[in-house]
Amino acid sequence: MVMKRVLIAMCLFVAACGGEEDDAPVAWEDMSFDQRFAFMEDVVLPEMKETFVAFDAKFEGMTCVTCHGSGAADGTFAMPSPDLPPLPATEEAFAEYVKDPEIERWGTWMFETVMPRMADVLQIAAYDPMTNTGDFSCNGCHTLEGVEQ
């Protein structure tokens, strides 16, 4: 009788433990809309808000609208956002664009800080202009002038 109770207790214990939990993060491209929304709210927004506030305190009030613009209001959260400043679509136009010291300051910060941090948070390879590789670049967020998205 004691052995029967021990076996029942062991079976219940093993059943209660269940299998191994799958703690592996789900890749961004494999997430559902709801998973992406939660990830953006819980991980991306706090991380990027910290990054933006460190650059300029005016981003203290950063919300989904800051990056997603009208896409946050209509619930699509589509990116790239037509509400962010569009970037020049050619190398020549871009070279001219960054001659403005303020644009150059923002562009350098975006390229050296924002883009790699966002790519890291999303676990997507950041674009590398030296090798022309990587999946996350400026136009992950910004549209290009004259280019239909």
Secondary structure by P-SEA (a helix, b strand, c coil): caaaaaaaaaaaaaaaacccccccccccccccaaaaaaaaaccaaaaaaaaaaaacccccccccccccccccccccccccccccccccccaaaaaaaaccaaaaaaaaaaaacaaaaaaaaaccccccccccccccccccccccccccc
